[in-house]
Amino acid sequence: MAKIIDGKKISVQIKEELKEKVAKLKRDGKEITLAVIQVGNDEASTVYVGNKKKACEYIGIHSLSYELSEETTQDKLLELIEELNQKEEVHGILVQLPLPKHIDENAVIHAISPKKDVDGFHPQNVGALSIGESGFVSCTPAGIIQLLKRSGIEIAGKHCVVIGRSNIVGKPMAMLLLRENGTVTVCHSKTKDLAKLTKQADILVAAIGKPKFITKEYIKEGAVVIDVGIHRMENKKLCGDVDYDDVIDKVSAITPVPGGVGPMTIAMLMYNCVESISL
Ligand code: GUN
């Protein structure tokens, strides 16, 4: 029987731990503040930002909300970021992506002070991760490491295959698995004979962006499967990059969609916010 890795439950555990830490900080007279910036009103972004603000409230983190119009210029946004960089009472800055097309995302990521970059997207934090120094780590891959560790799944010595090479998930995921002494293979859209590689995986992380792409033909008997995808099907139900029903009898552990990786991203954002007050 496959173990279902309950991301919802683990994310609640983490949030409870953080809530206690925040309460202690408050008793010492310290309050954490996160500035959340949204440009435009992309529907999905509004939901994500709302969930992030709710999580802040639950944990006891003060959140400042900046809802800017779709027409906001890049210069205006950079000006606001600089203002927040300078404000001592602001510990974390989060600019929700994607941004409108006329704004260069890279310029925005570079503008956020690495010390306030709770998303872990700034090149300084990305570099720190790759050379094993401390810094903020991208929330989704950091959450996946927590899912594995808190489910008692050993990473050291395992062959970990990551499908996807994005800056937000695939690349930092590979670095984190390497840091945990996994043997890591990164696959992507140009990889030849994908199934040959994924069938070698003890731990398979699927961040492909295609619904139900991973079927049992891609999986080794007894593998641990982590599904980063989230897609809305025609029947309105959610599914991941993995065909859950097809692989369930072959895996030793799997994350469901919803309720697997998703809730961990916000929990780890909260973790980064709590860390930000110590920098
Ligand atoms: N858009 C989708 N995921 C993320 C995330 O983790 N952080 C930010 N800032 N924007 C996102």
Residues whose N, C-alpha, C, O or C-beta is under 5 A from the ligand:
A	BS01	GUN	V95 Q96 L97 P98 D119
